[in-house]
Amino acid sequence: MLVVNGQRRVARLTLGALAELEDALEEPSLVALVERFEGKGFSSRDVLLLLAAGLRAGGAEVSAETLAQAEIEGGPVIAAQAAAELLARAFVVPV
């Protein structure tokens, strides 16, 4: 859950959202995408694209450009934490 411009939004990373993210970040594979975020080489643009893909997969009609101008409750730190959590949850096997 992410609060954008005062509205609670659902975010999730579907297979389609991950494919979109690979393309946007020009990563050749899912493994390379995960490694990018596990290392210290990711940028604020990477976080923005990940969140936008996750929000779209959650049903919001939002572009990365729109999200860049939005107010995210908690600021950049919460945005980065939400992006990390999204990525981690995408690879958790349900019990």
VMD Tcl script that builds the backbone (N, CA, C; Angstrom):
set m [mol new atoms 285]
animate dup $m
set s [atomselect $m all]
$s set {name element resname resid chain x y z} {
  {N N MET 1 A 0.851 -1.173 0.000}
  {CA C MET 1 A 0.000 0.000 0.000}
  {C C MET 1 A 0.898 1.238 0.000}
  {N N LEU 2 A 0.537 2.184 -0.817}
  {CA C LEU 2 A 1.298 3.422 -0.927}
  {C C LEU 2 A 0.292 4.569 -0.962}
  {N N VAL 3 A 0.573 5.636 -0.251}
  {CA C VAL 3 A -0.321 6.790 -0.251}
  {C C VAL 3 A 0.258 7.827 -1.218}
  {N N VAL 4 A -0.489 8.056 -2.299}
  {CA C VAL 4 A -0.064 8.979 -3.349}
  {C C VAL 4 A -1.110 10.080 -3.460}
  {N N ASN 5 A -0.655 11.327 -3.288}
  {CA C ASN 5 A -1.561 12.482 -3.322}
  {C C ASN 5 A -2.760 12.278 -2.391}
  {N N GLY 6 A -2.481 11.712 -1.223}
  {CA C GLY 6 A -3.515 11.538 -0.211}
  {C C GLY 6 A -4.411 10.335 -0.403}
  {N N GLN 7 A -4.199 9.558 -1.459}
  {CA C GLN 7 A -5.037 8.385 -1.711}
  {C C GLN 7 A -4.233 7.104 -1.528}
  {N N ARG 8 A -4.812 6.163 -0.769}
  {CA C ARG 8 A -4.164 4.861 -0.592}
  {C C ARG 8 A -4.258 4.094 -1.898}
  {N N ARG 9 A -3.156 3.584 -2.357}
  {CA C ARG 9 A -3.089 2.848 -3.622}
  {C C ARG 9 A -2.509 1.460 -3.396}
  {N N VAL 10 A -3.081 0.497 -4.084}
  {CA C VAL 10 A -2.560 -0.864 -4.063}
  {C C VAL 10 A -1.469 -0.962 -5.115}
  {N N ALA 11 A -0.384 -1.614 -4.758}
  {CA C ALA 11 A 0.702 -1.843 -5.714}
  {C C ALA 11 A 1.074 -3.315 -5.649}
  {N N ARG 12 A 1.353 -3.889 -6.805}
  {CA C ARG 12 A 1.803 -5.278 -6.877}
  {C C ARG 12 A 2.644 -5.423 -8.131}
  {N N LEU 13 A 3.498 -6.404 -8.123}
  {CA C LEU 13 A 4.306 -6.653 -9.316}
  {C C LEU 13 A 3.859 -7.965 -9.949}
  {N N THR 14 A 3.103 -7.846 -11.006}
  {CA C THR 14 A 2.698 -9.001 -11.795}
  {C C THR 14 A 3.826 -9.345 -12.760}
  {N N LEU 15 A 3.689 -10.456 -13.432}
  {CA C LEU 15 A 4.685 -10.832 -14.438}
  {C C LEU 15 A 4.758 -9.767 -15.539}
  {N N GLY 16 A 3.606 -9.245 -15.910}
  {CA C GLY 16 A 3.572 -8.185 -16.913}
  {C C GLY 16 A 4.270 -6.926 -16.447}
  {N N ALA 17 A 4.064 -6.563 -15.181}
  {CA C ALA 17 A 4.725 -5.379 -14.626}
  {C C ALA 17 A 6.235 -5.577 -14.578}
  {N N LEU 18 A 6.668 -6.787 -14.234}
  {CA C LEU 18 A 8.108 -7.073 -14.207}
  {C C LEU 18 A 8.698 -7.009 -15.612}
  {N N ALA 19 A 7.965 -7.518 -16.604}
  {CA C ALA 19 A 8.437 -7.446 -17.997}
  {C C ALA 19 A 8.538 -5.986 -18.451}
  {N N GLU 20 A 7.542 -5.194 -18.075}
  {CA C GLU 20 A 7.548 -3.757 -18.391}
  {C C GLU 20 A 8.767 -3.078 -17.752}
  {N N LEU 21 A 9.037 -3.450 -16.516}
  {CA C LEU 21 A 10.164 -2.868 -15.791}
  {C C LEU 21 A 11.497 -3.265 -16.412}
  {N N GLU 22 A 11.637 -4.539 -16.793}
  {CA C GLU 22 A 12.854 -4.982 -17.491}
  {C C GLU 22 A 13.093 -4.127 -18.729}
  {N N ASP 23 A 12.027 -3.912 -19.493}
  {CA C ASP 23 A 12.130 -3.132 -20.718}
  {C C ASP 23 A 12.501 -1.682 -20.426}
  {N N ALA 24 A 11.814 -1.072 -19.474}
  {CA C ALA 24 A 12.063 0.342 -19.142}
  {C C ALA 24 A 13.478 0.559 -18.622}
  {N N LEU 25 A 13.996 -0.419 -17.873}
  {CA C LEU 25 A 15.337 -0.287 -17.295}
  {C C LEU 25 A 16.410 -0.932 -18.156}
  {N N GLU 26 A 15.986 -1.477 -19.295}
  {CA C GLU 26 A 16.904 -2.112 -20.246}
  {C C GLU 26 A 17.741 -3.208 -19.591}
  {N N GLU 27 A 17.052 -4.040 -18.797}
  {CA C GLU 27 A 17.695 -5.191 -18.176}
  {C C GLU 27 A 17.346 -6.424 -18.998}
  {N N PRO 28 A 18.321 -7.318 -19.234}
  {CA C PRO 28 A 18.085 -8.462 -20.110}
  {C C PRO 28 A 17.287 -9.603 -19.492}
  {N N SER 29 A 17.144 -9.605 -18.165}
  {CA C SER 29 A 16.458 -10.725 -17.526}
  {C C SER 29 A 15.923 -10.325 -16.163}
  {N N LEU 30 A 15.091 -11.200 -15.633}
  {CA C LEU 30 A 14.543 -10.998 -14.298}
  {C C LEU 30 A 15.648 -11.042 -13.251}
  {N N VAL 31 A 16.594 -11.931 -13.436}
  {CA C VAL 31 A 17.725 -12.039 -12.507}
  {C C VAL 31 A 18.524 -10.735 -12.507}
  {N N ALA 32 A 18.788 -10.192 -13.684}
  {CA C ALA 32 A 19.538 -8.931 -13.779}
  {C C ALA 32 A 18.769 -7.789 -13.115}
  {N N LEU 33 A 17.443 -7.807 -13.255}
  {CA C LEU 33 A 16.613 -6.783 -12.635}
  {C C LEU 33 A 16.727 -6.856 -11.109}
  {N N VAL 34 A 16.608 -8.051 -10.566}
  {CA C VAL 34 A 16.716 -8.230 -9.112}
  {C C VAL 34 A 18.105 -7.837 -8.630}
  {N N GLU 35 A 19.133 -8.248 -9.361}
  {CA C GLU 35 A 20.513 -7.900 -8.978}
  {C C GLU 35 A 20.722 -6.397 -8.971}
  {N N ARG 36 A 20.087 -5.710 -9.892}
  {CA C ARG 36 A 20.202 -4.248 -9.948}
  {C C ARG 36 A 19.706 -3.620 -8.643}
  {N N PHE 37 A 18.586 -4.133 -8.134}
  {CA C PHE 37 A 18.025 -3.574 -6.912}
  {C C PHE 37 A 18.687 -4.118 -5.653}
  {N N GLU 38 A 19.266 -5.292 -5.722}
  {CA C GLU 38 A 19.971 -5.837 -4.556}
  {C C GLU 38 A 21.293 -5.126 -4.324}
  {N N GLY 39 A 21.913 -4.678 -5.401}
  {CA C GLY 39 A 23.172 -3.943 -5.298}
  {C C GLY 39 A 22.898 -2.501 -4.936}
  {N N LYS 40 A 23.917 -1.717 -4.954}
  {CA C LYS 40 A 23.753 -0.303 -4.609}
  {C C LYS 40 A 23.717 0.567 -5.860}
  {N N GLY 41 A 23.481 -0.054 -7.016}
  {CA C GLY 41 A 23.527 0.677 -8.265}
  {C C GLY 41 A 22.200 1.191 -8.772}
  {N N PHE 42 A 21.143 1.133 -7.947}
  {CA C PHE 42 A 19.854 1.612 -8.447}
  {C C PHE 42 A 19.692 3.101 -8.162}
  {N N SER 43 A 18.889 3.734 -8.982}
  {CA C SER 43 A 18.700 5.188 -8.896}
  {C C SER 43 A 17.275 5.532 -8.472}
  {N N SER 44 A 17.052 6.803 -8.236}
  {CA C SER 44 A 15.695 7.245 -7.910}
  {C C SER 44 A 14.767 7.008 -9.099}
  {N N ARG 45 A 15.286 7.108 -10.305}
  {CA C ARG 45 A 14.501 6.790 -11.512}
  {C C ARG 45 A 14.070 5.333 -11.492}
  {N N ASP 46 A 14.972 4.436 -11.074}
  {CA C ASP 46 A 14.644 3.015 -10.975}
  {C C ASP 46 A 13.484 2.800 -10.006}
  {N N VAL 47 A 13.553 3.462 -8.851}
  {CA C VAL 47 A 12.496 3.348 -7.835}
  {C C VAL 47 A 11.179 3.878 -8.397}
  {N N LEU 48 A 11.242 5.004 -9.075}
  {CA C LEU 48 A 10.059 5.613 -9.670}
  {C C LEU 48 A 9.410 4.675 -10.690}
  {N N LEU 49 A 10.209 4.087 -11.566}
  {CA C LEU 49 A 9.678 3.174 -12.579}
  {C C LEU 49 A 9.092 1.916 -11.952}
  {N N LEU 50 A 9.753 1.400 -10.911}
  {CA C LEU 50 A 9.256 0.216 -10.223}
  {C C LEU 50 A 7.908 0.509 -9.561}
  {N N LEU 51 A 7.814 1.638 -8.863}
  {CA C LEU 51 A 6.557 1.996 -8.209}
  {C C LEU 51 A 5.443 2.228 -9.223}
  {N N ALA 52 A 5.744 2.908 -10.317}
  {CA C ALA 52 A 4.728 3.171 -11.337}
  {C C ALA 52 A 4.218 1.860 -11.931}
  {N N ALA 53 A 5.118 0.924 -12.222}
  {CA C ALA 53 A 4.711 -0.379 -12.758}
  {C C ALA 53 A 3.853 -1.124 -11.736}
  {N N GLY 54 A 4.251 -1.073 -10.471}
  {CA C GLY 54 A 3.492 -1.739 -9.417}
  {C C GLY 54 A 2.118 -1.127 -9.202}
  {N N LEU 55 A 2.025 0.187 -9.264}
  {CA C LEU 55 A 0.738 0.861 -9.111}
  {C C LEU 55 A -0.189 0.556 -10.284}
  {N N ARG 56 A 0.362 0.532 -11.499}
  {CA C ARG 56 A -0.458 0.182 -12.665}
  {C C ARG 56 A -0.968 -1.254 -12.540}
  {N N ALA 57 A -0.102 -2.168 -12.095}
  {CA C ALA 57 A -0.525 -3.559 -11.912}
  {C C ALA 57 A -1.562 -3.667 -10.802}
  {N N GLY 58 A -1.560 -2.726 -9.886}
  {CA C GLY 58 A -2.555 -2.678 -8.813}
  {C C GLY 58 A -3.849 -1.988 -9.208}
  {N N GLY 59 A -3.922 -1.494 -10.446}
  {CA C GLY 59 A -5.156 -0.907 -10.954}
  {C C GLY 59 A -5.164 0.595 -11.129}
  {N N ALA 60 A -4.106 1.279 -10.739}
  {CA C ALA 60 A -4.066 2.736 -10.896}
  {C C ALA 60 A -3.582 3.093 -12.300}
  {N N GLU 61 A -4.181 4.111 -12.849}
  {CA C GLU 61 A -3.726 4.605 -14.142}
  {C C GLU 61 A -2.755 5.735 -13.883}
  {N N VAL 62 A -1.470 5.389 -13.796}
  {CA C VAL 62 A -0.442 6.378 -13.458}
  {C C VAL 62 A 0.798 6.122 -14.304}
  {N N SER 63 A 1.375 7.176 -14.795}
  {CA C SER 63 A 2.627 7.061 -15.534}
  {C C SER 63 A 3.768 7.427 -14.591}
  {N N ALA 64 A 4.969 7.068 -14.979}
  {CA C ALA 64 A 6.139 7.442 -14.176}
  {C C ALA 64 A 6.255 8.964 -14.106}
  {N N GLU 65 A 5.907 9.650 -15.192}
  {CA C GLU 65 A 5.983 11.107 -15.226}
  {C C GLU 65 A 5.004 11.729 -14.231}
  {N N THR 66 A 3.797 11.182 -14.172}
  {CA C THR 66 A 2.793 11.675 -13.229}
  {C C THR 66 A 3.223 11.389 -11.799}
  {N N LEU 67 A 3.716 10.183 -11.565}
  {CA C LEU 67 A 4.157 9.807 -10.227}
  {C C LEU 67 A 5.330 10.673 -9.771}
  {N N ALA 68 A 6.174 11.085 -10.696}
  {CA C ALA 68 A 7.317 11.938 -10.348}
  {C C ALA 68 A 6.869 13.273 -9.774}
  {N N GLN 69 A 5.680 13.732 -10.162}
  {CA C GLN 69 A 5.159 15.011 -9.686}
  {C C GLN 69 A 4.234 14.853 -8.481}
  {N N ALA 70 A 3.932 13.621 -8.132}
  {CA C ALA 70 A 2.980 13.355 -7.048}
  {C C ALA 70 A 3.642 13.470 -5.684}
  {N N GLU 71 A 2.792 13.636 -4.678}
  {CA C GLU 71 A 3.273 13.633 -3.298}
  {C C GLU 71 A 3.099 12.216 -2.759}
  {N N ILE 72 A 4.200 11.595 -2.406}
  {CA C ILE 72 A 4.165 10.262 -1.812}
  {C C ILE 72 A 4.336 10.446 -0.316}
  {N N GLU 73 A 3.338 9.974 0.427}
  {CA C GLU 73 A 3.376 10.129 1.883}
  {C C GLU 73 A 4.630 9.445 2.440}
  {N N GLY 74 A 5.415 10.187 3.209}
  {CA C GLY 74 A 6.650 9.658 3.778}
  {C C GLY 74 A 7.873 10.025 2.961}
  {N N GLY 75 A 7.647 10.561 1.756}
  {CA C GLY 75 A 8.751 11.029 0.927}
  {C C GLY 75 A 9.579 9.924 0.288}
  {N N PRO 76 A 10.772 10.288 -0.155}
  {CA C PRO 76 A 11.631 9.363 -0.891}
  {C C PRO 76 A 12.020 8.104 -0.109}
  {N N VAL 77 A 12.177 8.224 1.192}
  {CA C VAL 77 A 12.572 7.055 1.992}
  {C C VAL 77 A 11.467 6.000 1.963}
  {N N ILE 78 A 10.223 6.426 2.181}
  {CA C ILE 78 A 9.091 5.493 2.156}
  {C C ILE 78 A 8.897 4.947 0.746}
  {N N ALA 79 A 9.088 5.786 -0.254}
  {CA C ALA 79 A 8.969 5.323 -1.639}
  {C C ALA 79 A 9.987 4.220 -1.928}
  {N N ALA 80 A 11.218 4.415 -1.505}
  {CA C ALA 80 A 12.263 3.405 -1.723}
  {C C ALA 80 A 11.963 2.133 -0.942}
  {N N GLN 81 A 11.459 2.268 0.279}
  {CA C GLN 81 A 11.092 1.091 1.068}
  {C C GLN 81 A 9.938 0.332 0.418}
  {N N ALA 82 A 8.965 1.058 -0.101}
  {CA C ALA 82 A 7.831 0.424 -0.772}
  {C C ALA 82 A 8.289 -0.321 -2.025}
  {N N ALA 83 A 9.211 0.278 -2.759}
  {CA C ALA 83 A 9.744 -0.378 -3.961}
  {C C ALA 83 A 10.476 -1.662 -3.590}
  {N N ALA 84 A 11.283 -1.619 -2.546}
  {CA C ALA 84 A 12.017 -2.803 -2.098}
  {C C ALA 84 A 11.053 -3.896 -1.651}
  {N N GLU 85 A 10.007 -3.501 -0.935}
  {CA C GLU 85 A 9.021 -4.475 -0.466}
  {C C GLU 85 A 8.262 -5.093 -1.638}
  {N N LEU 86 A 7.915 -4.282 -2.622}
  {CA C LEU 86 A 7.238 -4.801 -3.816}
  {C C LEU 86 A 8.083 -5.869 -4.498}
  {N N LEU 87 A 9.333 -5.562 -4.690}
  {CA C LEU 87 A 10.225 -6.497 -5.362}
  {C C LEU 87 A 10.388 -7.771 -4.546}
  {N N ALA 88 A 10.559 -7.641 -3.254}
  {CA C ALA 88 A 10.712 -8.820 -2.390}
  {C C ALA 88 A 9.453 -9.684 -2.420}
  {N N ARG 89 A 8.291 -9.069 -2.336}
  {CA C ARG 89 A 7.028 -9.823 -2.335}
  {C C ARG 89 A 6.761 -10.523 -3.662}
  {N N ALA 90 A 7.296 -9.983 -4.738}
  {CA C ALA 90 A 7.092 -10.602 -6.051}
  {C C ALA 90 A 7.731 -11.985 -6.120}
  {N N PHE 91 A 8.702 -12.237 -5.243}
  {CA C PHE 91 A 9.423 -13.495 -5.302}
  {C C PHE 91 A 9.239 -14.377 -4.081}
  {N N VAL 92 A 8.233 -14.062 -3.267}
  {CA C VAL 92 A 7.923 -14.887 -2.102}
  {C C VAL 92 A 6.914 -15.952 -2.540}
  {N N VAL 93 A 7.224 -17.186 -2.222}
  {CA C VAL 93 A 6.316 -18.281 -2.557}
  {C C VAL 93 A 5.228 -18.338 -1.479}
  {N N PRO 94 A 3.938 -18.279 -1.903}
  {CA C PRO 94 A 2.852 -18.342 -0.912}
  {C C PRO 94 A 2.867 -19.684 -0.168}
  {N N VAL 95 A 2.505 -19.642 1.088}
  {CA C VAL 95 A 2.490 -20.858 1.890}
  {C C VAL 95 A 1.118 -21.461 1.919}
}
mol reanalyze $m
mol bondsrecalc $m
mol representation Tube
mol addrep $m
